[in-house]
Amino acid sequence: MILQNYVCEIPGFFTDKEVQEFHTYANTLPVDEGRVGDNFNDQDSDDSDFNINDSIRRSTVKWFKNDEFSLMNKINDGIHEAKEISGWGHEYSYIENLQYTIYQEQENKKGDFYTWHTDAGPDVYDNGMHRKLSFTIQLTDPDEYEGGHFQWLEPQNEFNKLDSNLQVDLQNSVRTIPFSAKAKGSMIVFPSFLYHQVTPVLRGTRISLVGWCVGNRYV
């Protein structure tokens, strides 16, 4: 599927006071390791049956209980604003529990990261739905860390140049979130089938809130 916009950026959508609400609530929650799915479906989850694989991902996480958190209405407002800006027709029924994600520098080894993956695979949940939209809310100032870039792939231009050798340079397809959208309180929204990654954190700590909107299957 080729889209006019693959990622929608809403800089400074949440105020400093609201960002502090995210941190305050997170401080009451236990810490878990970031997990991934199987090799075919690398979506992260709060399901303990999912795997810890530090060749794919290294981070720590905390899981919100959405019905206890006061800013869910504003999060929904941001998602609908992104849908309107981008012209997406992705409808959803609910948001999975939010993931408070911490990427840190690591002494004498590569900092925390999450390699290329999508948030939605071919499998569906027991209710017949799957992930339609994903979002990230930046909870740290960009000067508090180095690295930790959110990147995604837009390979359509490379595929349009395919010849009989079928060679594609995916490096030309990598897009990186601009500095304005890395500001604390900024929100980015994208379809869950989009390939994306977080590059290793080289210095400091990068904290974000991640969520997934679940809806009926594509037909």
N, C-alpha and C positions, 0 to 999 in steps of 0.2 A: 504494500500500500504506500503510495507516494502522497505526502501531505504538504500543504502550503507552509505550515509551521509545525515543527516537531517538538519544540520546547517553548513554553510561555513563561516569561520572567516578569515578576511583579516586585520591583525593588521596594524595600522598606514597608512592606504591607503590614507588619506587626510593629507596634511601638516598643520602646525599650521596657516600659512597664509590663507589657504583655509577654515579651521575651523572658523577663524575670519570672513571670508566672509559670512558664514552661520549666525553667530551672528549679523553681521552688517545689513544684509537684514531683519532678524527677528525683529530687533529693530524698523523697520518702520511699523510693522504690529500690528493690534489689537489683544487683548487676548480674548480667548474663553474658556469655560469649556470643558474638555474631555467628549466625548459622547460615547454611546454604542448603539447597535441595540436592537432587542427584545431578549427574552430569548432563542430563537432557533438559533439566528444568531447574535452573539455579535461582529460584526465588527464595528470598529469606522469609522466615516465619518464626512466630513464637512457639511453634510446635516442637517439643523436645525430641521428636523423632527425626528432625532434620539434623544435618551433619555439621560438625566443626571441621573446617578444612582450611588451614592457614596458607595453603598455596593459592587459594581462590580469594579468601577474605580473612582479614584480621582486624577486629574492632571489638569494642564492648558495647552492650546495649542495655536499655531498660524499657520495659513494656508498660505503656499507659493503659488504664481502663477508661475508655472513651466516655462512658456514662458518668464518670466522676469528674470529668474535666470541663471547665467552664468556657473554653474558647472554641469548642467544636462548631458553633454556629458561624464564627468568623472564618474558620478553616473552610467550611462549605461555601461561604461567600467568595473566598479567594478562588476556589475551584470553578465556581460558576463564572466568575469574571474571566478566568483563563479560557474557559470554553467559548465564551462570547468573543473574546479577542481573537482566538485562533480559528474559530469556525468549526470546532469539533462537534460531532454529533454523538459523542460517547455518553450514554446515560448510565447512571449507577444507582444502586439501591441503598448501599451503606458503605461506611469506611471501616476497614479493619482497625484493630487496636494499634495506636500510634507507636512507633519505635523511636526512642531517644537514642541516638547513635553517636558514639565517641570514637574519634580517630586521633591517635597520639603518635608523637615521635617515639622511636625506640632506640635505646642506647646500643650501639655496635651492631645494628641490623636495620633492615628496611623498615620504615615507619608503617603504621596501619594503612590499609588500602582495601579496595574491593575491585577485582578484575572485571573484565567485560561480561555482562550478563543482561538478561531481561528480568522483569518482575512477574511476567506471566508466561506460562508454558501451555502446552496443549491440554493439560488436565484441568478438570473443573472440580469445584467443591461439591460436597454432598447435596447442596441445595440447587445444583445445576448451574451455578454462576461462576464467574472468574474475574480476575482483575482487569479493569478497563483503563483506569487512569492512576498515575503515581504522582507524588509530590514530595518536595523537600523544603523545609523551612530552615534558613540559616540562623543559628543561635549564638554564633561567635563572630566578633569583628574579624575582617580579613587580615588585619595586622597582628593578630594573635597566633598566626600559624603561617607556615610556608608549605607549598605543595597542596595536597588534598583537593585537587581540581576536579570538579564535576565535568565529565566529558560524555559525548554521545556520538553516534555514527549516523551520517547522512550519505549513504553510498550511491544514491541514484545517479548522480552525474558520472561516476566511474562506471557503473553498469551500462549507461548509455553509450559509452565508448568501447564496449567489448568488441574484440575482433576474434578471429579464428583461434588465437592463442589463449583466449579466456583468462587474461591476466588483469588483475585489479589491484591498484595501489590503495589499500584502505587508509593509509596515513593521510591521504588527501581528503578522506571522508570524516576525519575527526573534527568535532566542534567542541569548543570549551566555553563554559559559561563566562560572560564578561564580568569585569570587576564590579560594575554597578549592582549586579545580581548576587554578589558575594557579601554585600553589606548585611549586617545583623538585622534580622526581621524580614528579610526578603524571602519570597516564595517562588519556587519554580514548579511547573506542572507539565506532565508529558504523558503520552500514551504508554501503558505498561508493557507493550510489545517492543518498545524502543531499546536497542542495545546501548548500555551506558556503563560508566565506571567511575570510581573515585581513585585518583592517583595517590601514591604514598605520601603521607605527611612527613615533611622533612624537618620541621621545627614546630614546637608548640602543640596545641590541641585544637582540633576542629570538631564542633558539636553541631548536630543538625537533628531535626525531627522529620521522620519519614513516614508516609502513609500511603495506603492503597485503596482505591475506590472500586467496589465490587458490583458487577451488574450482570445482566443476562448475556449469554454467549452471542458472539457474532453469528449472523445467519446469512 
